[in-house]
């Protein structure tokens, strides 16, 4: 999540020209608000109008401020009225003495805002308050009407605030009846009072009518809205809306997008036309796009001093077949553009290089002290009609930290900043343990009504893997945003739908498997963590297949979720049913749960063809076959009830979906430690359909995946032919960790591919007591406590000295104590070598304290085998285990007490927890 904030300071003291015993009002008529000179942008003032317009150049803000003398005991309320806002604004209030700076109000729409400074901030008495008014975001505008300090709100002001807070999606500017088609889908919007029996039908031009899935009625917007799917490209359709009596209320023709666009001009880049950065200043037209390509074999590269390609307010431009190496915070920047397509590009090597700072929060920081985040291979900001397809994005120069230290921050394949009518399709966003994504696709404005993909977006046919947070984040507007036919793997979470601020969103026919961050922690398969959602928001979850150690779906208290026909085969299927009565979950296969959780659901194993080989189609014997429910436009079966899950029985569907006639006999290889030791070779067969055309291919593989080889590395796929690929491990390059995770692509010349996942257990055993010349560390055997109490000593051959302490007993009572000394005053970290009996999730916490400091709960990272975990007082956010302790040189004591039963082998204190990575 990203925001840009404006700041201006005016160091003057002023009482408004309009003042009274119970109010101080400034309507900007005196024109004495001033902009700080170092911020770009424009400021204009007139009576009842302070207009701020940010500039294009950084920093991305413009602000004015003014200082007022206020008696807060008489005038505790701050009030501001906003008449217009293109995006967002902020108000900060600064009490001058004693100094206290606070974010007072976040502005997301025009209207009246207020807060009680005494109640919110605890401020009292006569004080000088500097009032800072912000416009947020490059090239954004906001108009303030007045600011006021007052004793109380008038009745009129109360009504104005109530009207603002009751408002719907003020960013959704649509006609009374509007259709928004993309390649294979179409959004529809119909303004109307609520009507019983309203129906939406659609058809191919002059064809039979089909029923669309029922639209959502959004009371606060006074409209129906929804989506139709499974349309053909470049095809005319008709949609109509009818009343219960059959009356046609609205009717309109539309045509879906075409993959083929007319090219009016071609620009071919080479060493004579590209000097490190291309700024696209020319636009094409609907009748003649500008196509930018490159000479065969030419690589666009720079020294990471800025974007390789920058488009601003460009229209009808296609970037096709480019190989890019470099770029700083972006390799390709697309800002305020219309109809830009990025097709069949290979992007790597962008981003900022930093150092992981455990003395701060475990994120990576540049030399200037900036946390590295939002380094995007492709940034799409405030744009319309952007398409990114058939791109291979991999190997940024940096990596993301995991939640073990703090909220992940780092690189991403695509950054999505409040853009609409966006399509991401048929891409491979392949991270690695060396270069993890934060999110493979991240959105800006997670809890804004127009955040992320905003509206009318499609994400389909993509492979996204190896992120330390989400594979895909659609948080934000989610108004007719659709996620389908993708494969997500190897991330903390799969698809994040939290913060559905407008809706509806649709997540259907996806394969979400084997979740886990770089440390193996699996979170939510479909993420719903936040309870910030729009009042009428709904997310539809149909026919997905979930498998692995993640928790599949947690129902929130204020987001309506409709989940039908899914296979939930994760660590837990659906939780939170009691707190989410508005949700509708039925006809799902549940691997965990209780009989009767769903009236028509099935409690069963999924029975896939071969999950070990990445084959997640259903066997004939699966309980999911034929036990789903028909869902208009989403799940139809002419021969009976549809199957549950993303890949029906007998289907030749491959996920992620790609429109190519190439099928593999497996999509995943798993090697054991003995396979690694013997440098075992496994094979995969690719069969080409008999009606296909011959095409060249190459094996595309991240630089980080040098621990295996694939042969042949290139060649030709011919109709009716089967090609066998050999995958051979390189043991000499597999000595750094116990588990290696990777992937490769059989990538065709046109950019379509078949991804294959590769996992290998190396047999590497981490050192029990790691050391390094750049780190100080001391170790204490857990069974050798100064005060051991009555805890049992247990023999264990894998423990440091063949035995360990079993910490089990009354919660928080009878702590054991360990004494240690540190050589100098500084910041230190506590780690414990621990393991837990199954189920480990309910045996992973204890109490601890250092010296006379807080003695509180710690949630550790434990497993059934020995491993090191940082210890932190993390009751509020158990994912984060990093906590530094300020210790003076000399002797100290650490105390441990049970909360849940666990085994402890060693206690360590260090100044560098990176030693234990």
Secondary structure, DSSP 8 states (H G I E B T S, - for coil): ----------------SEEETTEEEE-STT---EE-TTS-SEEEEETTEEEEE--SSSS-EEEEEEEEEEETTT--EEEEEEEEESSEEEEEEEETTTTEEEEEEEE-SSEEEEEEHHHHH---SEEEEEEEEEEESTT-EEEEEEEEEESS--HHHHHHHHHHHT---TT----SEEEEE-SS-EEEEEE----TT-EEEEEETTS--EE----EEEGGGTEEEEEE----TT-EEEEEEE-TTS-EEEEEEEE---S---EEEEEEE-TTT-SS-EEE----BTTBEEEEEE-TT-EEE--SSS-SEEEES-EEEEEES-EEE--SSEEEEEES-EEEEEES-EEES-S---EE-TTTTS-EE-TTS-B---EEEEEEES-BS-EEES-EEE--SS----TTTSS--SEEEEEEES-BS-EEES-EEE--SSS-BS-SEEES-TTSTT-TT-EEEEEES-EEE-BSSEEEE--B--EEEEEES-EEESSSEEEE---B-S--EEEES-EEES---TT----EEEE-------TT-EEEEES-EEESSSEEEE--SSSEEEEES-EEESSEEEE-TTT-TT-EEES-EESSS-TTSSSS-EES---EEEGGGTEEEE-TT-TTTT-S--BTTTB--TTSS--SSSS-TT----SS--SSSEEES-SEEEE-HHHHHTT-EEEEEEEE-TT---EEEEEE--TT-TTEEEES-EEEE-TT-EEEEEEEE-GGG--S-SEEEEEEEEEETTS-EEEEEEEEE------TT---TT--EEEEEGGG-SB-TT-EEEE-TTSTTSEEEEE-SSTT-S-EEEEEEESSSEEEEEEEEEE--SSGGGS-EEEEEETTS--EEEE----SS-EEEE----SS-TT-----EEE-SEEEEEEEEESS-EEEEEEEEES-GGGG-
